[in-house]
Amino acid sequence: MLTLGDGTFLYNPIVQALTASRQMALPILIVIFNNRKYLSMQLNHLRFYPDGQSVEAGMFHGVDLADQPDLEALAAPCGAKGIAVRDKAALDAAIAEAIATVQGGQTCVLNLQVNR
Ligand SMILES: Cc1ncc(C[n+]2csc(CCOP(=O)(O)OP(=O)(O)O)c2C)c(N)n1
């Protein structure tokens, strides 16, 4: 199992990684905690450059990832299964489906929407 944020997921060669997992018959459960932000960059600006231009102007370039595609939709073209959870009520069933998918030999991308 791999747990990561949406910014981290997007920083990687997604097509290549998902395709390699299929080619090598290595099913992986990939859980994305998706806040639709690269938030750590903003936090580091605040921490290391509290008097800098970004903080002064309230402009944090590259932090807002709200326009990203549906990340779970990237799974199917690479032979993986994609599941999105945007409502807490759907979480338990989605986790069960994701685990069953991987146990059945297919990589699964579980895209969990979390608070920003
Ligand atoms: C191998 C590697 N590549 C790139 C980075 C730079 N990096 C640090 S955090 C991050 C993404 C953070 O975004 P996200 O996963 O959405 O987490 P958040 O900051 O929102 O908590 C990246 C690309 C890194 N630390 N390591």
The ligand as a Gaussian input file, in Angstrom:
#p B3LYP/6-31G(d) Opt

LIG

1 1
 C       11.123000      12.626000      -4.600000
 C       10.591000      14.008000      -4.275000
 N       10.157000      14.795000      -5.270000
 C        9.651000      16.007000      -5.004000
 C        9.596000      16.468000      -3.708000
 C        9.051000      17.847000      -3.436000
 N        7.798000      17.795000      -2.749000
 C        7.722000      18.001000      -1.423000
 S        6.157000      17.918000      -0.888000
 C        5.560000      17.671000      -2.472000
 C        4.105000      17.554000      -2.782000
 C        3.228000      17.949000      -1.639000
 O        1.866000      17.983000      -2.016000
 P        0.829000      16.975000      -1.391000
 O        1.334000      15.571000      -1.570000
 O       -0.496000      17.272000      -1.992000
 O        0.833000      17.251000       0.174000
 P        0.465000      18.608000       0.945000
 O        1.648000      19.494000       0.809000
 O       -0.764000      19.196000       0.342000
 O        0.253000      18.154000       2.368000
 C        6.600000      17.635000      -3.357000
 C        6.414000      17.433000      -4.807000
 C       10.074000      15.609000      -2.704000
 N       10.029000      15.955000      -1.407000
 N       10.576000      14.391000      -2.991000

